[in-house]
């Protein structure tokens, strides 16, 4: 089982967390201001990213966008890579669940826009479902205040409260984990707090907060009395995500936590730019048909009759990152299974040809071939799109190889080599991911043949 290192136990040894329990569980980080709750969140996020697991961070105060400087994460804000109020939230969710990390910077939105941005993304991710994806919400009290508590979102926090609680109660079944932080457990939704089976408790001093943590998070009185006096960066940790509870000093982080809202920096090409174009692009014809009617039969016209210009938008590098889920949907699987049955009927018919009248044979053959033709016509749009994705992936692989070669040629001096380390590491990581996607799409194409 994959594990990450949260820090060091006070009684010696590394303190490890189980990745699977993090990616699908409910984790609360509680601490007084300045004692390490955002640091702990960042430590966990960086460790997961280093292991290759994507993370989505909901950032009410704009303090975590620096993570995007060290890792390829999508900045979602009016001034970032994608403004979710102007694009399809479903596409953002699909991109995320396909392996893209994101920072949702709510500080750049009005309260109403921020509430809508988080809620539509949470709803879309729950509908799509994942295979282990952690959403980390810093300062969760702003999105899920207890009744009567203030929030920077004002009246609009009612919407975010609903969806954050929904993530907490339904996310596990959809393969989505939740981690949230708060400095005042007394002022956060008790529904949310009570869902946290994994606990990272740093220093808390207010008696009311300690009582809430003890009651809703099940801390013993002896532990509750100790957390009043914990040093900065030291936490009590327990839950299914660790083999045994204990006190731990949270390990270092690589990125800088900002105390004020930063300006997103220009994003380096190429992969995130392609993801942005994918999210922002107009829907493909097949995608529109699936959303509206779940029937791709409108694509029966032969491709040769279409003007070449109509295909050009489909064959772009951003298509290399298009989700492949639709090719394994129940509808597509049924089409392939039905086609296999009809093909088998034709084989059995040929084997039994001598046992029936020629007219019977001719009638059945015409019927089976007609069924097969209709099924092939319905499969063809999916096959064609998979072929375009295969072409885009092959082109993207060649693009990364050329860029990597260029970076290695330019890294002649020590300074140049050091400055290009991140670029070359990212290109190699993308090459690995593209190779995996190429194998996957080719497997899809084999099923269509």
Beta strands, then each sheet from edge to edge (+ up, - down):
strand 1: 3-9
strand 2: 14-18
strand 3: 26-30
strand 4: 55-59
strand 5: 73-76
strand 6: 101-105
strand 7: 133-138
strand 8: 176-182
strand 9: 198-201
strand 10: 234-238
strand 11: 246-250
sheet 1: 2+ 1- 11+ 10- 9+ 3+ 8+ 7+ 4+ 6+ 5+
end
